Amino acid sequence: MKKSILRYLKHLLLTIITLLLIGVIVLLNLGGSVHYGDHPLMRNLDQEGPYLFFENDSILNVNYIRGNKTDGFYVDKQTYSTDSTINAKCYFPLDSTSFDISIRAQFKTPPTTYQDNSPVLALSDIESGYKTFRDFLINNKVIDTHLNWTFGTGHLVLVGDFVDRGYSTTQVLWFIYKLEQEAEKHGGYVHYILGNHELKNMQGKYEAASPKYYGVAAILGKQPHELYDHNSFLGRWMSSKNTVERINGNLFAHGGLHPDVAEADLSLEEINQINRNNYYQAYFPKREKTSDDELILSTRTGICWYRGYFKEDLSQEQIDKTMHNFKAKAIVVGHTIQSKVNRQYDGKVIGIDVKHPKDYQKNWPHKKSEGLLIEGGRYFRVLYLGGKEEI
């Protein structure tokens, strides 16, 4: 009897080990990871900010959160004229660093089309990961360790979903704002193309936001939707951005362009304007289905929401027609997770949404970022530590 029990336990243990090994292999093949802990600083609110709100057309309030749960919190508030240049700092608790920002209440809508011979580096779906974002740019020589722009006249394209699902949303947004200014000084460009999560934040949908930001809003005396509404500086700044651009012959959009969009006789500028007119209006299906607005804004076919390149059975002919109608070589998209940056449909669809590391999360195996470099007519998968592979 004793031998039978031992034999049974031995077989049971071997079975469990085998199943675990199979599970690990499947997890690794799917690009998955196990989350096994969080850094305690993820909920730090001391020095959080700045949060800027327009009191009226001529007055801008700059707010920082100070304090902690033990001693209590308070808001450090300063008032400025909207005509002034505001020198501010943005603090990142995880490594106790900060960066300077020069803030001006001027918002310009960027062009939709750019054409030159400069390199293009694109990444998407950073999801509030400031350290991941910063270190990726340093390792790939877009900026130096002092956050100075080193990419010359190059284009840095951020293909949406840089907010939500993390604890560094404020740091990421101000970092993009800073990068825009740094790039402009050197003749370069930062293109912040909005995704569905940017729209969610502007429309007051916070189901994917970190719980941290409910606390931030409460301390500031705001409701969560007010953090990025049209009365907030970052909200106005985001609402100036595009949802699709063509850069050196390549399209960039967070979700993509549904085949029906190519049939709608709309220019890229018109698509951007339809979206911009509705940034603060949550989408709902209307009884009348014939308008172009419905096609562009829908959570199924919309530019920021479309997943059809990876979820539907599209033909090469449909992809070719979209590229032809918008005078493009290829389209670069995020939104739909990929195991690695890759090209599909004869290289005309490039998926760049990968599972980036989270600032405050511990995962096994450690996640690694990827991006896309377009240079000299060639396409490269760009790796976290600065390596690259042609695709």
C-alpha positions in Angstrom: 0.0 0.0 0.0 2.8 2.4 1.0 4.6 1.8 -2.3 1.4 2.3 -4.3 0.9 5.7 -2.6 4.5 6.8 -3.2 4.2 5.7 -6.8 1.0 7.6 -7.2 2.5 10.8 -5.6 5.5 10.5 -7.9 3.4 10.3 -11.0 1.2 13.2 -9.7 4.3 15.3 -9.1 5.7 14.5 -12.6 2.4 15.3 -14.2 2.3 18.7 -12.4 5.9 19.5 -13.4 5.1 18.5 -17.0 2.0 20.7 -17.1 3.9 23.6 -15.6 6.6 23.3 -18.1 4.1 23.2 -20.9 2.4 26.2 -19.5 5.7 28.1 -19.3 6.5 27.2 -22.9 3.1 28.3 -24.1 3.4 31.6 -22.1 6.8 32.4 -23.6 5.7 31.5 -27.1 2.7 33.9 -26.7 4.9 36.7 -25.4 3.2 36.5 -22.0 4.6 37.1 -18.5 3.8 36.6 -14.9 3.2 39.6 -12.7 4.6 38.9 -9.3 4.7 42.2 -7.4 4.7 46.0 -7.5 7.1 48.7 -6.3 5.7 50.5 -3.2 6.4 53.9 -4.7 3.7 53.5 -7.4 1.2 55.3 -5.3 3.5 58.1 -4.2 1.7 61.5 -4.7 4.3 63.9 -3.2 5.5 66.3 -5.9 2.9 64.9 -8.3 2.2 67.3 -11.2 2.1 69.8 -12.6 -1.7 70.0 -13.2 -2.7 73.1 -15.1 -6.2 74.5 -15.4 -7.6 77.6 -17.0 -9.4 79.8 -14.6 -10.5 82.0 -17.5 -9.0 83.2 -20.8 -6.2 85.1 -19.1 -5.4 83.1 -15.9 -3.8 79.7 -15.6 -3.5 77.8 -12.3 -0.5 75.5 -11.8 -0.9 72.8 -9.2 1.4 70.3 -7.5 0.4 67.8 -4.9 2.5 67.8 -1.7 2.5 65.5 1.3 1.7 61.9 2.1 -1.0 59.7 3.6 0.5 59.9 7.1 0.9 63.7 7.4 -1.9 64.6 4.9 -1.9 66.1 1.5 -2.2 69.7 0.2 -2.1 71.5 -3.1 0.7 73.9 -3.9 -1.0 76.3 -6.3 0.5 79.2 -8.3 -1.4 81.6 -10.7 0.1 82.8 -14.0 -1.0 84.9 -16.9 -1.8 82.8 -20.0 0.6 85.0 -21.9 3.6 84.1 -19.7 6.1 81.3 -20.1 5.9 79.0 -17.1 9.0 77.1 -16.0 8.0 73.9 -14.2 9.4 70.5 -13.2 7.9 67.1 -13.4 9.0 64.5 -10.8 9.3 60.7 -11.3 9.3 58.9 -7.9 10.7 55.5 -9.0 14.2 56.8 -9.5 13.8 60.2 -7.9 14.5 62.2 -11.1 12.8 65.2 -12.6 12.8 67.1 -15.8 12.3 70.8 -16.6 9.4 72.0 -18.7 8.8 75.4 -20.4 5.1 75.7 -20.7 3.3 78.1 -23.1 -0.5 78.3 -23.5 -0.3 78.1 -27.3 -1.7 75.1 -29.2 -1.1 74.5 -32.9 -2.8 71.9 -35.0 0.1 70.0 -36.7 0.1 69.3 -40.5 -1.3 65.9 -41.7 1.5 65.2 -44.3 5.3 65.5 -44.1 7.8 64.7 -46.7 11.6 64.7 -46.4 14.5 62.2 -46.2 14.8 62.1 -42.5 14.6 58.8 -40.5 11.4 57.9 -38.7 11.2 56.1 -35.3 7.8 54.9 -34.2 6.4 53.2 -31.1 3.0 52.8 -29.6 1.0 51.8 -26.6 3.4 52.9 -23.9 0.4 53.0 -21.5 1.8 55.4 -18.9 5.3 53.9 -18.7 7.6 56.9 -18.4 10.8 54.9 -17.5 10.2 52.5 -20.3 9.6 55.3 -22.8 12.5 57.4 -21.6 15.0 54.6 -21.5 14.0 53.3 -25.0 14.6 56.7 -26.5 18.0 57.0 -24.7 19.1 53.5 -25.8 18.1 54.3 -29.4 19.8 57.7 -29.5 16.8 59.8 -29.9 17.8 61.7 -26.7 20.8 61.6 -24.4 20.8 60.8 -20.7 20.1 64.5 -19.9 17.0 64.2 -22.1 18.4 66.4 -24.9 17.3 65.7 -28.4 19.9 63.8 -30.5 17.8 62.6 -33.4 18.6 65.6 -35.6 15.9 66.3 -38.2 14.3 62.9 -37.5 10.6 62.1 -36.8 9.6 60.5 -33.6 6.1 59.1 -34.1 4.0 58.1 -31.1 1.1 56.0 -32.4 -1.4 56.4 -29.6 -2.3 54.9 -26.2 0.4 56.6 -24.2 -2.0 57.0 -21.3 -3.9 54.6 -18.9 -3.0 51.2 -17.3 0.0 52.7 -15.5 1.1 55.0 -12.7 3.0 57.6 -14.8 0.4 59.2 -17.1 1.3 62.7 -16.0 5.0 62.1 -16.5 4.5 60.6 -19.9 2.4 63.4 -21.2 4.7 66.2 -20.0 7.7 64.3 -21.4 6.0 64.2 -24.8 5.4 68.0 -24.5 9.0 68.5 -23.6 10.2 66.3 -26.5 8.2 68.4 -29.0 10.1 71.5 -27.9 13.4 69.8 -27.9 12.9 68.3 -31.4 11.8 71.7 -32.8 15.0 73.3 -31.7 17.0 70.9 -33.9 14.7 70.8 -36.9 13.1 67.4 -35.8 9.6 66.4 -35.1 7.5 64.7 -32.5 4.2 63.4 -33.8 1.7 62.5 -31.1 -1.1 60.6 -32.8 -4.0 59.9 -30.6 -5.4 56.5 -29.8 -8.6 55.3 -28.3 -7.3 55.6 -24.7 -6.5 59.3 -25.2 -10.0 59.7 -26.5 -11.4 57.9 -23.4 -9.6 60.2 -21.1 -10.9 63.3 -22.9 -14.4 61.8 -22.9 -14.3 60.9 -19.2 -14.1 57.2 -19.5 -11.7 56.1 -16.8 -12.2 52.3 -16.5 -8.6 51.7 -17.7 -7.0 54.5 -15.6 -4.8 53.7 -12.6 -6.6 54.2 -9.2 -3.9 56.7 -8.4 -5.6 59.3 -10.6 -8.9 59.1 -8.7 -6.9 60.2 -5.7 -5.1 62.9 -7.7 -8.5 64.3 -8.8 -9.9 64.3 -5.3 -6.9 66.1 -3.8 -7.1 68.7 -6.6 -10.8 69.2 -5.8 -11.7 67.9 -9.3 -13.7 65.0 -10.8 -11.6 62.5 -12.8 -13.0 63.7 -16.1 -11.7 67.3 -15.4 -8.1 66.2 -15.5 -8.2 66.2 -19.3 -11.3 68.2 -20.2 -11.1 71.4 -22.3 -10.5 73.5 -19.2 -7.2 71.6 -18.5 -3.9 72.5 -20.2 -3.1 68.9 -21.2 -6.6 68.4 -22.5 -6.4 71.3 -24.8 -2.9 70.2 -25.9 -4.1 66.7 -26.7 -7.1 68.0 -28.5 -4.9 69.8 -31.0 -3.4 66.5 -32.2 -4.1 64.3 -35.2 -5.4 60.7 -35.5 -3.7 59.9 -38.8 -0.7 61.3 -40.5 1.4 60.5 -43.6 5.1 60.8 -43.0 7.6 60.2 -45.9 4.9 58.1 -47.7 3.9 55.9 -44.7 0.6 56.3 -42.9 0.5 56.2 -39.1 -2.8 55.6 -37.2 -3.5 53.9 -33.9 -6.1 51.5 -35.1 -6.0 51.7 -38.9 -8.1 52.5 -41.9 -11.1 50.3 -42.5 -11.5 49.5 -46.3 -14.7 51.5 -46.3 -12.7 54.6 -45.3 -10.8 54.3 -48.6 -14.1 54.3 -50.4 -15.5 57.3 -48.6 -13.8 60.0 -50.7 -12.3 61.7 -47.6 -8.9 63.3 -47.4 -6.6 62.6 -44.4 -7.2 66.2 -43.4 -11.0 65.7 -43.4 -10.6 62.5 -41.4 -8.6 64.3 -38.8 -11.1 67.2 -38.6 -14.0 64.8 -38.1 -12.2 63.2 -35.2 -11.1 66.5 -33.7 -14.6 67.8 -33.8 -15.7 64.9 -31.6 -12.7 64.4 -29.2 -14.9 65.4 -26.3 -18.1 63.6 -27.5 -18.3 59.9 -26.6 -19.3 57.8 -29.6 -22.7 56.1 -29.8 -24.2 54.5 -32.9 -26.9 56.7 -34.5 -30.0 55.6 -36.4 -28.7 57.1 -39.6 -25.7 55.0 -40.7 -24.8 56.9 -43.9 -22.6 59.7 -42.6 -18.9 59.7 -42.9 -18.7 60.7 -39.2 -20.1 57.3 -38.3 -17.5 55.5 -40.3 -14.6 57.6 -38.8 -15.8 57.6 -35.2 -17.2 54.1 -34.7 -15.6 51.9 -32.1 -15.5 49.2 -34.8 -14.4 51.0 -38.0 -13.0 54.2 -36.5 -9.4 55.3 -37.0 -8.5 55.0 -33.3 -10.4 51.7 -32.8 -10.1 49.5 -35.9 -8.5 46.0 -35.4 -9.4 44.5 -38.8 -5.8 44.1 -40.0 -5.3 41.4 -37.4 -8.9 40.3 -36.6 -10.6 40.1 -40.0 -10.1 38.3 -43.2 -9.0 41.2 -45.4 -7.7 40.7 -48.9 -4.4 42.0 -50.3 -6.5 43.9 -52.8 -8.3 45.8 -50.1 -5.0 46.8 -48.5 -3.5 47.8 -51.8 -6.6 50.0 -52.6 -6.3 51.8 -49.2 -2.6 52.5 -49.9 -3.3 53.7 -53.4 -6.2 56.0 -52.4 -4.1 57.6 -49.7 -0.9 57.7 -51.7 1.0 55.5 -49.2 3.6 52.7 -49.2 2.4 51.2 -45.9 0.5 51.9 -42.8 2.0 51.6 -39.3 -0.5 50.8 -36.5 -0.6 50.0 -32.8 -3.7 49.0 -30.8 -3.6 45.3 -31.5 -0.9 43.4 -29.5 1.8 41.7 -31.4 4.5 39.3 -30.2 7.0 41.5 -32.0 7.1 44.4 -34.5 6.2 42.8 -37.9 5.1 43.4 -41.4 2.0 41.8 -43.0 0.1 42.0 -46.3 3.2 42.2 -48.5 4.8 44.5 -46.0 2.0 47.1 -46.3 0.7 46.7 -42.8 3.2 47.1 -39.9 2.0 46.2 -36.4 4.1 47.8 -33.6 2.0 47.3 -30.4 4.1 45.1 -28.1 4.0 44.4 -24.4 6.2 47.1 -22.9 7.5 46.9 -19.3 5.5 48.7 -16.6 7.3 51.2 -14.5 6.3 49.8 -11.1 5.5 46.2 -12.0 7.7 43.1 -11.5 7.2 40.5 -14.2 8.8 37.3 -15.3 10.2 37.1 -17.9 11.0 40.8 -18.0 9.1 42.5 -20.8 11.1 44.2 -23.5 10.1 47.2 -25.7 10.3 47.3 -29.4 9.7 50.0 -32.0 10.0 50.6 -35.7 12.7 52.5 -37.6 12.2 53.6 -41.2 15.4 54.8 -42.8 16.6 55.0 -46.4 13.5 53.2 -47.6 14.2 50.2 -45.3 12.2 49.0 -42.3 13.8 47.8 -39.0 12.6 46.3 -35.8 14.2 48.4 -33.1 15.1 46.7 -29.9 15.0 48.0 -26.3 18.8 48.1 -25.9 19.4 49.8 -29.2 19.9 46.9 -31.6 17.9 46.7 -34.8 16.8 44.0 -37.3 15.6 44.6 -40.8 12.0 43.3 -41.5 
